[in-house]
Structures are given as C-alpha cells and as structure tokens.
Amino acid sequence: MTIETPIATVPDRFTRDQVGWTPHLEPKAVADLDERDHAGLVDRGRASSDYFRLLVRDPEILGARTRVDKDIFYNTDGGLPRAERELAATAASRVNGCVFCASVHSRFAAHHSSRPDEVQRLLDEGVEADLGERWNAIVAASVALTRTPSALTVDHVRRLREVGLDELAIADVVHGAAFFNWANRLMLSLGDPVALA
C-alpha cells in the first residue's frame, strides 16, 4: 500500500537538527512484528522507526545490513576515530542530497569530534568547505567515492596517508562513504525527509 508524502514539510536546508522521514510504502505494523523480524532489526528499539519496519519485510537482509552498519561505525578497534567515520557518512549524504542521513551523521560527527562549527560548515557550504587538511582529505575521498567509485584515485589515497591515515583508517573512509552512498539512495527512493514541527 502506498501512502501520500507530505512534500510541503520537506526541510529546505541541511541541518544538524532532528529531521523526520516518511515512507512511500506502508511499513510493517509494530504489532505484526515476529521474532524473525526482531532478529532482523538487531536492536528491538529500531522497531519504532518507519524506515526499519519497511526494510524488515526482508529480515535476513536487514539483519546483514545492520550488522555491517554497526561494524563500520561502532567497531573502533583501530582505524579512524568514530567522528571521522561519521564525517565520511556526512560528506556522502551531503553530496547525495539526503537531508535525513546528513542530519543524523553530522550530529554524531559534531558530538564525537567536538568540532560542531566545522561540521556545520560542511552542511552550509557543501563539500568544498575548508575544514582543515585532514578533514578536507577525508571529505574529498568520500565525495569521489560517492560520485563514482572509479573517481577515487591514488592521489586521494596519497593525500589521506599524508594527513596521517594508515591502511585501516583509509579502509574506514571507504566503508563509511560507500555504505552511506548506498543507504542514502535507498532511503531517498523509499521516502522523503520531513521537517519536524
């Protein structure tokens, strides 16, 4: 069953404020979720999200997706600090125009880095904003991957190494940007961001 999206309330700018999301298709009702669905959600709290209750129509795929998501962003044994993984996701979301994902991951990037002004500059000015050499290198690599993966060149990797990233950290840039490049497109095709009242 399709549902009507309230286009009039779509946010008019990128923001770190809370943004809602409304699906084009009816999510599964909370009361209809079974144990297989909850296993796919991984965290039972995700049952409150229309997005995850829409994806739970294929619980095994959702479960795999969620475990990958958690490993990329929460497993910080080596590689990039959490803030810079979130920065890569924010840059991908900014390029793809996903206001919802950009709001979520920019809040995490600002929180974990304690650099809210630079994160806000990325949202306000776009991916060409000057955020300092290390963050500029991470954003540039994330943008190249987002626009088309073959646009990521040895020059991007060299630049990441020059600002101190080792192989694990570079892999985290790739994983964070690539995952959200895919996630943005899925979310934007299944619904619309909405401004909260």
ZIHUTA-V492185 format. One record per pair of residues at least 4 apart in sequence whose C-alpha atoms are under 6 Angstrom apart, sorted by sequence separation. I is the first residue (numbers start at 1). J is the second residue. D is the distance in Angstrom with one decimal. If there is no record, write none. Layout:
# ZIHUTA-V492185
i-><I;I>
j-><J;J>
d-><D;D>
This chain:
# ZIHUTA-V492185
i-><33;52;59;70;71;93;102;106;108;109;110;116;121;122;125;131;132;136;139;145;154;161;165;172;174;175;177;180;184;93;110;122;131;160;56;110;122;144;145;144;93;110;90;118;90;141;90;37;40;86;40;3;2;3;37;40;41;87;2;27;40;86;137;1;1;28;27;28;83;27;83;134;83;142;146;91;92;88;92;19;14;88;92;98;16;89;15;88;89;79;80;88;92;16;79;16;85;89;100;14;24;23;24;23;22;22;21;21;20;21;20;20;19;20;19;10;11;10;11;9;10;9>
j-><37;56;63;74;75;97;106;110;112;113;114;120;125;126;129;135;136;140;143;149;158;165;169;176;178;179;181;184;188;98;115;127;136;165;62;116;129;151;152;152;102;119;102;131;105;156;106;56;59;105;60;24;24;25;59;62;63;109;25;50;63;109;160;25;26;53;53;54;109;54;112;163;113;177;181;139;143;142;146;100;99;173;177;184;103;176;103;176;177;168;169;177;181;106;169;107;176;180;193;123;190;190;191;191;191;192;192;193;193;194;194;195;195;196;196;193;194;194;195;194;195;195>
d-><5.6;5.9;5.9;5.3;5.0;5.9;5.7;6.0;5.9;5.9;5.5;6.0;5.6;5.0;5.6;5.7;5.8;6.0;6.0;4.2;6.0;4.8;5.3;5.9;5.8;5.8;5.9;5.6;6.0;5.1;5.3;5.8;5.6;5.5;6.0;4.4;5.7;5.1;5.6;5.1;5.1;5.9;5.0;5.7;5.4;5.7;5.6;6.0;4.2;5.4;5.5;5.3;5.6;5.7;5.3;5.4;5.9;5.5;4.4;5.8;4.0;5.0;5.7;5.8;5.7;5.3;5.2;5.9;4.5;4.2;4.8;5.3;5.2;5.2;5.6;5.8;6.0;5.6;5.8;5.7;5.5;6.0;5.5;5.8;4.5;5.4;5.4;5.6;5.1;4.5;4.5;5.1;5.7;5.9;3.8;5.4;5.6;5.5;5.6;5.6;5.7;5.7;4.9;3.9;5.4;5.5;5.6;4.2;5.6;5.3;4.8;6.0;5.4;5.9;5.9;5.7;5.9;4.4;5.0;5.3;5.5;5.4>
